[in-house]
Each structure stands twice: as structure tokens, then as C-alpha cells.
Amino acid sequence: MPHPITQAPFGQLANGDAITQFTLANANGLVAKIIDFGGIVTELHAPDRDGRFADVVLGFDTLAPYQGDSPYFGALIGRYGNRIAKGRFTLDGREYVLATNDGEHHLHGGAGGFHKRKWQAGVEGDSLRLAYRSPDGEEGYPGNLDVLATYLLNDDNELVVRLRAVSDRPTPVNLTQHSYFNLAGEGDVLDHLLSIDADSFLPIDAGAIPLGMLSPVTGTPFDFRTPRPIGERVGQPDKQLRHGSGYDHNFVLNKPDGTGQGRAMRRAAHVLDPGSGRVLELFTEEPGLQFYSGNFLDGSLTGKGRSYGLRSGFCLEPQHFPDAPNRPRFPNVILRPGQVYETESRFRFSVERGARVDAARTQA
């Protein structure tokens, strides 16, 4: 039986707009809290193997830090998740210039991306629906883009994220969800055992822009086809790890039959915290997955009674590929009038009930 979604105030914007926090709960006691500023998941409480609940996402207690220099904690990202080189692309013979907010590059929709916007919220049964119209020219993008995001916390312990968009002009669209997870609820994530169903990844240059080719993970620190601790190889003297200051790369997800990229719901990643037994599985229709190991968290941000130090959280961002508007060989990201952009991802929580697993630990 669906649990009613409850609401509570979560601060006010400078223009006087009130921000609301919505609480979703399921029959098993899981709780997700989401605000209509940035579509941000502020809290997500899941049990360990002994039934003890902890908040497993990084975030803040109040609105103000999310309005400041927050590293996209919990937010919906758009119009374009990840980077577009030099903030420029050519579409149908015309060059477009975007806002640059990552050195000379465009990152996560720009400084005024969807993570900094108030969304129009509505409750439909046990789903939270968030709508936003991105106007023509916002952050340099062409066309009016109407976006609908739906959050659902079901009794399979899945936080389901559905994203839909339509546009009145051709425009790049690559939406994603950007929560930082820590399945222990404290400390760092170096012991977390990660597997990613990807035979290849996209190498990047020193500015974190893909070089254009797909590279096999075999024999590299990027081989997570069997579970490996996040911290085991993150400090190795590898050129790609140096470019990302750790893991900050797009993995090219395999199809269920192992033939390569493609649109089909599949399990993209599995993460186990050996100490608590908490497990996170990501299922997605997207062809890529950005794995980020919290490389730029430095302890300067605090929230919910915690200090967010180096690698105190990790991100699994289902997406199309970075810089795809400039890479015709990458999967298409151009949404045209009359087309509908739709994608779904599921973050499933469970527990490993066996004996605690020992993980190799490398401080990095």
C-alpha cells in the first residue's frame, strides 16, 4: 500500500520563493527526502545487516549551502550532464557558445544549470513529480526545453528516477542524477567494493575531456568487472587517474548479452560496504556511467553532522557520453522537435547478510 508523501518547509530563496522538502517512504522503512530546489535528494535512509538505518547520501541540513558552491550534492543535472569541451558545439551548421564553469569547459549545464533552479512540484499517488521549463538561451542552449522528473520509492527498495523532456528546437540533452553515496553513513568509501558492467571506458585529457576513443579496461585500474575496493588502485601512478585526480570517467556499459553499448535496462553497477552490509545496485537505460570517487572533497563542507573529506562519497551518474555534441561517433544526444527524451534509472538498496567481508584498503 503506498505511503503518503509528506511535505515540510526547507527555506526560502532570495526572491521569496518557498522551498519544500518532500518525504517519500516505503513499506520497509526506507526514507528519501527531496527538495524542489534542484530536485535534490537531501537524505536517503537505508538499513544495515542488523536493521540499523543510516543516511547514505551526502548533503546539508539547510537550503543555503545548496545555493552556494555545493558540488552538485544530490541534484538533477541538465541540460547536459558532464562536460562539453570549451563550451562550444555546432548543430545544424550553427555554432552555439555555452557558459563555461569548469575552466574553459562547460560542466553539468553551467553555473545556472538545473541544480540551481526551483522546480514545480506535484504529488501523484506515491510519486513526486518535478517540472521545469528551461527557456531558449538559458546557459547558451537553443530552444525551450520542458523537463519532467519523477521520483518514486517503491517496496523493492528502489529509488526510481524517470526523466522526460521535449523541445521546440534541436538541442543537446543529457540529464542525470548526481547523488553522492556513502553506504557506511560515515568516514570514507575506500573499502566499498565496486563492480561496473563495462568492458571499456573513455580516456580523458588533463581537462577531463574525452579523447574520443573507447579504451579496454583490461589490465588497468578501471577494470571493475569483478568487485574491487574503490581505494585499492585509486592512488596508483596511472596517467588517467592523474588526469581525473582519481576516478572521474565515463564507463561504456555492456548490453545484457555483452555485445556493447545500447538502450536497455541493465544492472550497471553493484556496490557493497563490507562493514555495514549495505548494497547499492544501479539499473539504467543509459549507455554510459560516470564513476566519480569524490576526489575534490576536502573537508571544507559540512552537513548533517558530518565533515565531507576526501573520498567521503562516490557518484554513479547514468548518462550519455561527455562532449557528445562534438563527437559524432558517440551516441546521439540531440533532441529535436517532435521527439521525446525519456530515460529511467533505479537505485536499489539491499543488505549482504553473510559474514563481514574483508576489503583491501589503500589510503589515497
C-alpha positions in Angstrom: 0.0 0.0 0.0 1.5 3.4 -1.0 2.8 5.6 1.8 1.6 9.2 1.5 4.3 11.8 0.6 4.6 14.4 3.3 5.9 18.0 3.0 7.8 20.4 5.2 9.3 23.8 4.6 13.0 23.9 3.6 13.9 27.5 3.5 13.3 30.4 1.1 15.1 31.8 -2.0 16.2 35.4 -2.2 13.2 36.2 -4.4 10.8 35.0 -1.7 10.0 31.6 -3.2 9.5 29.0 -0.6 11.3 25.7 -0.9 9.6 22.5 0.2 11.1 19.1 1.3 9.1 16.1 0.3 9.5 12.8 2.3 9.0 9.5 0.5 8.8 6.3 2.5 8.1 2.6 1.6 6.7 -0.4 3.5 10.2 -1.5 4.6 11.1 1.8 6.4 13.3 3.3 3.7 13.0 7.1 3.5 14.1 9.5 0.8 13.8 13.3 1.3 13.8 15.5 -1.8 13.5 19.3 -2.3 12.0 21.2 -5.2 15.3 23.3 -5.5 17.4 21.4 -7.9 15.4 18.2 -7.5 18.0 17.4 -4.8 17.9 14.2 -2.7 18.9 15.6 0.7 18.5 12.4 2.7 18.2 8.7 1.9 17.9 6.3 4.9 18.6 2.6 4.4 19.2 -0.3 6.9 22.4 -2.3 7.5 22.6 -6.0 8.0 21.4 -5.6 11.6 18.5 -3.4 10.7 20.0 -0.1 11.8 19.2 2.8 9.5 21.7 5.4 8.3 21.6 8.3 5.9 23.7 7.1 2.9 23.8 10.3 0.8 25.9 13.4 1.3 24.1 16.7 1.8 23.1 19.6 4.0 20.6 20.4 6.7 19.6 23.7 5.3 19.0 25.3 1.9 21.8 27.9 1.9 24.7 25.5 1.3 22.9 24.0 -1.8 22.6 27.6 -3.2 26.3 28.1 -2.6 29.3 26.2 -4.0 27.9 22.8 -3.5 29.5 20.1 -5.6 26.1 19.0 -7.1 25.2 17.0 -3.9 22.0 15.0 -4.7 20.9 17.2 -7.7 19.2 16.7 -11.0 21.7 17.8 -13.7 20.8 19.4 -17.1 20.6 20.4 -19.8 23.9 18.4 -20.2 25.4 16.2 -17.6 29.2 16.1 -17.6 31.4 18.3 -19.9 31.2 20.0 -23.3 34.7 21.0 -24.5 35.4 24.7 -24.5 31.6 25.4 -24.0 31.0 25.2 -27.8 29.3 22.9 -30.2 28.0 23.1 -33.8 24.4 22.0 -34.5 22.8 22.1 -38.0 25.6 24.4 -39.2 25.4 26.9 -36.4 27.9 27.3 -33.6 26.5 27.7 -30.0 28.5 29.1 -27.2 27.7 27.9 -23.7 28.5 29.3 -20.3 31.9 27.9 -19.1 32.1 27.0 -15.4 34.9 24.4 -15.3 37.9 26.3 -16.5 37.4 26.7 -20.3 34.8 24.0 -20.3 31.0 23.7 -19.7 30.1 21.4 -16.9 26.7 20.0 -15.7 24.6 22.6 -17.5 26.6 25.6 -16.4 26.7 27.6 -13.1 22.9 28.2 -13.6 22.0 24.7 -14.5 19.0 22.7 -13.4 20.7 22.0 -10.0 20.2 25.8 -9.2 16.6 26.1 -10.3 13.3 25.8 -8.5 11.1 23.1 -10.0 7.4 23.0 -9.9 6.4 20.1 -7.6 3.3 17.9 -7.6 2.4 14.7 -5.8 0.7 11.9 -7.8 0.0 8.9 -5.6 3.3 7.7 -4.2 5.4 9.6 -6.9 6.9 13.1 -6.7 6.8 14.9 -10.0 9.1 17.9 -10.6 8.7 20.1 -13.7 10.9 22.8 -15.1 10.9 24.8 -18.3 14.4 25.8 -19.4 13.9 28.8 -21.6 15.5 29.4 -25.0 19.1 30.7 -24.5 19.5 29.6 -20.9 23.2 29.0 -20.3 23.5 29.3 -24.1 21.3 26.4 -25.1 18.8 26.7 -28.0 15.1 26.1 -27.6 12.6 25.9 -24.8 13.0 22.6 -23.1 10.2 21.2 -20.9 11.5 18.7 -18.4 9.6 16.3 -16.1 11.4 14.4 -13.4 9.6 11.7 -11.4 10.9 10.2 -8.1 9.4 7.0 -6.7 10.5 5.0 -3.7 9.0 1.5 -4.2 8.7 -1.5 -2.0 11.5 -3.2 -3.8 13.7 -0.7 -2.0 14.4 1.1 -5.3 14.6 4.9 -5.7 13.3 5.2 -9.2 14.3 8.3 -11.3 12.4 8.9 -14.5 13.3 11.8 -16.7 11.4 13.1 -19.7 11.9 16.2 -21.9 10.6 17.8 -25.1 12.0 20.8 -27.0 10.8 23.2 -29.6 14.2 23.5 -31.3 17.1 21.0 -31.7 19.2 21.0 -28.6 21.6 18.7 -26.7 20.0 16.9 -23.8 21.8 14.6 -21.3 20.1 14.5 -17.9 21.3 12.6 -14.8 21.0 12.3 -11.1 24.1 13.3 -9.1 23.8 11.9 -5.6 27.0 11.2 -3.6 26.7 7.9 -1.7 28.4 6.5 1.4 26.9 3.2 2.3 28.6 3.3 5.7 27.0 6.6 6.6 30.3 7.9 7.8 34.0 8.0 7.0 35.3 7.4 3.5 34.3 5.0 0.8 37.7 3.4 0.1 36.6 0.0 1.4 33.4 -0.1 -0.6 33.5 -3.0 -3.1 32.5 -1.8 -6.6 31.7 -3.6 -9.8 30.8 -1.9 -13.1 29.5 -3.9 -16.1 31.7 -2.2 -18.6 34.5 -3.7 -20.8 35.7 -0.2 -21.8 35.9 3.4 -20.7 36.6 6.8 -22.1 40.1 8.1 -21.5 40.3 11.9 -20.8 42.8 14.7 -21.2 44.1 16.9 -18.4 40.9 18.9 -18.6 38.7 15.8 -18.1 37.5 15.9 -21.8 37.3 12.5 -23.6 40.0 11.9 -26.1 37.4 10.3 -28.4 38.2 6.6 -28.3 37.0 3.7 -26.2 39.7 2.0 -24.3 39.5 -1.5 -22.9 39.6 -1.7 -19.1 41.6 -5.0 -19.1 44.9 -4.6 -17.3 44.0 -1.1 -16.0 42.8 0.4 -12.7 39.5 0.8 -14.5 38.6 -2.9 -14.5 35.7 -3.2 -12.1 34.1 -6.2 -13.9 34.7 -8.1 -10.7 34.3 -6.4 -7.3 37.3 -4.3 -6.2 37.7 -1.8 -3.4 37.4 1.7 -4.6 40.6 2.6 -2.7 42.7 -0.3 -3.9 44.1 1.3 -7.1 42.9 4.9 -6.9 46.4 6.1 -5.9 48.3 4.2 -8.5 50.7 6.2 -10.8 48.3 5.9 -13.7 48.1 8.7 -16.3 44.3 8.5 -16.4 43.9 8.6 -12.7 46.2 11.6 -12.6 44.0 13.4 -15.1 40.9 12.8 -13.0 42.6 13.2 -9.6 41.2 9.7 -9.1 38.2 8.1 -10.8 36.2 10.7 -12.8 35.5 8.8 -16.0 32.7 7.5 -18.2 32.3 3.8 -18.4 30.8 2.3 -21.6 28.1 0.0 -20.3 27.7 -3.5 -21.8 24.4 -4.8 -23.1 22.9 -7.7 -21.1 24.3 -10.0 -23.8 27.7 -8.5 -23.5 27.8 -7.0 -27.0 28.5 -3.4 -26.1 26.5 -0.2 -25.6 22.8 0.1 -26.2 19.5 1.2 -24.8 18.1 -1.5 -22.5 17.6 -1.6 -18.7 20.5 -3.4 -17.3 22.4 -3.6 -14.0 25.3 -1.1 -14.5 26.9 -1.2 -11.1 26.9 -3.0 -7.7 28.5 -1.6 -4.5 28.9 -3.3 -1.2 30.0 -1.7 2.1 31.6 -4.7 3.9 31.3 -3.1 7.3 27.5 -2.4 7.3 26.5 -5.0 4.7 24.6 -2.3 2.7 24.4 -2.9 -1.0 23.5 -0.4 -3.8 22.8 -1.6 -7.3 22.2 0.8 -10.2 20.0 -0.2 -13.1 19.7 2.1 -16.0 18.8 2.5 -19.7 21.7 4.9 -20.3 24.7 3.8 -22.4 27.3 5.3 -20.0 28.0 5.6 -16.3 30.3 8.3 -14.8 32.0 6.9 -11.8 33.4 9.7 -9.5 35.4 8.9 -6.4 34.9 12.2 -4.5 38.3 13.4 -5.5 37.8 17.1 -4.7 36.0 16.8 -1.4 38.5 18.3 1.1 36.7 18.7 4.4 35.6 22.3 3.9 32.0 21.2 3.5 29.9 20.0 6.5 26.4 18.9 6.8 24.1 16.7 8.8 26.7 16.4 11.5 29.5 15.2 9.1 32.6 16.7 7.5 33.0 15.7 3.9 36.6 14.9 3.5 38.5 13.3 0.6 36.6 10.4 -0.9 33.8 10.5 1.7 31.3 9.8 -1.1 31.1 8.4 -4.6 28.8 9.1 -7.5 27.3 6.8 -10.1 25.9 9.1 -12.8 23.9 7.3 -15.5 24.4 9.3 -18.7 25.2 9.6 -22.4 28.8 10.4 -23.1 30.7 13.6 -22.2 31.3 16.0 -25.1 29.0 14.0 -27.4 27.7 17.2 -29.2 31.3 17.4 -30.5 31.8 13.7 -31.1 29.6 12.3 -33.9 30.7 8.8 -33.2 29.3 8.9 -29.6 25.6 8.0 -29.0 23.3 10.8 -30.2 22.3 13.5 -27.6 20.4 15.8 -29.9 16.7 16.1 -29.1 14.6 17.5 -32.0 11.1 18.9 -32.1 8.5 16.1 -32.1 10.9 13.7 -30.3 10.6 12.7 -26.6 13.7 12.3 -24.4 12.9 9.5 -21.9 15.1 7.6 -19.5 14.8 5.7 -16.3 17.3 4.6 -13.6 16.8 2.6 -10.5 19.0 2.8 -7.3 18.2 -0.5 -5.4 19.2 -1.0 -1.8 19.6 -4.3 0.0 21.9 -5.9 2.5 24.6 -8.6 2.3 23.7 -10.8 5.3 26.7 -13.1 5.4 29.9 -12.7 7.4 31.6 -9.3 7.1 33.8 -9.1 4.1 37.4 -8.0 4.4 38.4 -5.4 1.9 41.9 -4.4 0.9 42.3 -0.8 2.0 44.5 1.8 0.3 44.6 5.2 1.8 44.7 7.7 -1.1 
